[in-house]
Amino acid sequence: MKCIFLSAVLAAALLGCSNQESITMKSPRLADYTFETTPNELTTVGFVFAVDDNKMQIPVDRLNLVPNEGTVVVPSKTATKDVTLGALVKFLGLPSLALTANASINSNTKLTTTFAMDNPTLSQVLLVPLDSALQARKTIIGKALVNQHLENAKVYVIFQTIKARKLTYDFTKTKVGIASLDAVFSKIASTNDSLKWNNTGKGSLSYDLKKNLSVFYKMFQVDVFPGAAGLEIRRGAPVTAGEEVYTSVKH
C-alpha cells in the first residue's frame, strides 16, 4: 500500500514506505516551475520533446503514465521580471494588432501583475514508473529522434504540471496607470470571449480556459546515448526553474 504523507518537499522523491515510492501533495511554489506561455493539453505529464538548434520544441513521444492528481492551494504571485504587454498578449494567444489601441503603450511596456489561478490541480508522476516508461519506449524515442534528424538535440520529459481553468491578472500595483491600460485591455478582451477586463476600482484581466490546461510544469532532461546493447535512455538532471529551454513550438 502506498503511504501518502505531508513533506516539505513538493517534487516526487524516492521515499521509503513498505519498499515502495511515496508521493507528496503540498501547496507548490510557482517560482520553482517553468511557466507555459500558452496553456494547452500537450505539455502534460509524460510528454517527451526535443529542442532543436533554433530552440523550437518538437514532440517526440508520450509515455504511458497515470499521474497522481489533486487540487492544491497556489498563492498569488507578483511577477515583475520579463512581464511585458507583448508577452502577455502572446500568452493569451492574441494578435499583436491588439496593442494599437493606445500609442503610449507598446509591446515592451513593463507591467507589474499579481497572478492567480482558480482551483489549480497538481499532476505528478512517481520517479520509478517514469524511469520504467522511458526504458520501455527507448527504441521508439530513438527512432523518432533519428526520423526528425534530432540525434544531437537535447531531450526532455515533463513529470509534473499545474493545471487551471481560470487565470486572473491584477494590475493595481503596476506603474502604468489603469486609465492608460483601459483602452488596450478593453480592446484585447473584446477579441476573445474567454477574456474579461474589469476596470472598476482596480484593473484585472481574467482568462477563462474553459477546461483544465497546463499552466506550469517541471521536467527532467533525458540522456540519450549509445550502449553495448544499443541505444540507452535514462532520466537526467531536473531543469532549473526559469531556465529557457525553448522559445517556440512546432505544431
N, C-alpha and C positions, 0 to 999 in steps of 0.2 A: 504494500500500500504506500502511496506517496504521502509524505508528510509535507504539509504546506504551513509555513510559519513566516512571521514578520522578520525582516532583517534590515540592516542599514544599507545594504547593497541592493540596488534595483536590478541590475543585469543578472540574468540567469547564471548561476555558478555551479560548479560541481560540489555539492554539499551532501554529506553522507546522511542517509536516512533509510534504514533497512537495506543497505547496499544499493540504493537507487538514488537518482538525482532528484533534488527538490527545486521548487520554483518560488519566486518571490513576487508578490503584488504589493507595490507601495507607490505613493504619490511620486511621480518622476520629476526630475529637474530638467526643464526644457533645454537648459544650456548644455546638457550632455548629448543632445540629439542633433542630427542633421535635419534641416528644415526642407521640406519638399516644396519646391517652387510652384508646382501645380498639383493640388490634391487629386489623387487618382486611385484606380483599382489595381494598377500594375505593380507598384512598389510595395508589395506585401511580403510577409514572412516566407522565406524560401525562394525569393526571386534572385536569380543569378544573372549578372550582367557584366559586360566588359566595357572598358573605356579605351577608345582609340586615340591616335595621335592628335586628333582635333578636339579632344576632351568631350566626345559625344558618347552618351550612354547607349549601348547596343544590347538588347536582350539576348541571352544565351540559353537559359533553361529555367524551369520552375520545379523545385524539389517537392516531392510528395510528403508534405508535413502537415500535421494537425496541431496548430499552436494553442497554448493556453490563452484564454481571453478573459478580461474582467474590466469593469468600469472603475476608473481611478479619478482622484481629485488632482487636477492640474492647476496650480496657482497662476494668476495673471502674470504676464511677463512684460516689462517695459523694455523695448528694444530701441537702441539709438544708433547702433553701428550698421552701416550699409542699408539703412531703411530710407529708400528714396521713393518719390512718387512713381517714377518709371518702373522700379522693381515691384511695387505694389500692383500697378496696372498689369504688369506681366504675370504676376502671381494670380490675379483674378482672371487671366486669360482674355484680356480685352485689347482691342487695337489701340495703338498709340495715339490715334486721332482724338481719343477721349481727353487728351491733355490740352487741346487747343482752346478750351473754354476760357482760359484766363492767361493773358500774355505774361503776367508777372510770375507765373508758376510753370515750371517745366519738369522734364523727366529727372533732372538732377537735384530738384528741391528735396532737401533732407527733412524727414518727419520724425517726431517722437511719438510713439504709439504704445498704449497698453494693449497687449494681445491676449485674448481669452477664447476658450473653447467651451461649448456646451456639451456636457455628458461625454467626455472623451473615453475611448476604450483602448486599453493597452493590450497588445497581442505579442506574445513572445514564445520562442521555442527553446526547449532544453538543448544543451550542447551535445549530449550523446546522440540523440536522434538526428541532429543536424550533421554531425560528423558521419554517421552511418549513411544518411541520404546522399551526401557528397560522394562517398565511396561507391554507392550503388549506381550513381549517374556519371561516374568519371569518364566512361567511354563516350557517352552521349555529349557531355560537355566538351570533351576533347575534339570530337568531330565537328561540333558547332563552331568552335574556335577556328579550326582549320578551314571549314567551308566559308567562313566570313573573313579569312585572312587576318585573324586576330591572335596568331600564335604567340606574339610577343606583347600582347596587350595585358594590362592589369585587369584582374577579375575580382568581383565582389559578390557577397551574398548577404541579403538582409535577414536579420534574425529577430528583430523587434520593431514594432511600429506603434504609433499612437494615432488612432482614427477619431474623426469627429464628423458631426453632421452640420454644425454651425460654428462659424468663427466671427468674432467681433473685435473691431479696432476702435479704441477710444483715443481721440486726438486732442483731448482737453489740454494736455501739457505741452503740446508742440509749439515751437516758436513761430510757426506760420499761423496767422490768425484764422479763426473759424470762418470769419466772413470771407477771407481770401480763398479758403478751401471750398466754400459752399458752391460756387459756380462749377468748379471742377467735379466735385463728388456728386452733385446733383445730376450732372450730365453722365458721369460714369454709371451711377445707379440706374439711370433711365435706359441703359444699353443692355441690361440683364435683369430678368425678373427675380433672380436669386439674390440681388443686392438691394439693400435698404440703407438710405442715408438719413440720419436724424440730426438736425442742427438746432433742435430745441433745447436750449440751456447748455448743451455740450455737443461736440461733434463726434458722432460714432457711425461707423460703417459696418453693417452686418452682412455676412455671406452665408446663405443657406445652401448647403451642398446637396440637399435632397436625400442623400444616403451617406452612410459612414464611408469616408475616404481617408487614405493615408495622408497625414499632415506632417508627421515627424517620423524618423526611423533611425535605427542603428544597424551597422553592418560590419562584417569581417572582410578582410582581403582574403582571397582564395589563392593558395600557392599551387601552381601547376608546373610539374617538372617531369622529365623522363626518368623512369626507374628500370630496374633489372627486368621486371615483368611487363614493362610497357609504361604508359602514362600513369603518373601518380598525382593525386589531388589531396590537399589537406587544408584545414582551416588555418588561416594565418592570423596576423595581428588585427585587433579591432581598429576601426578607423576613428581617429580623433575627432570629436565633435567640432563642427565648424570648418573642418578641412574640405576644401573644394575638390571634389573628385571628378565631377563632370559639369559642363556648362549648358549642354543641350541634349535633347533626347531624340533618338531615331524612332519614328512611328511606324 
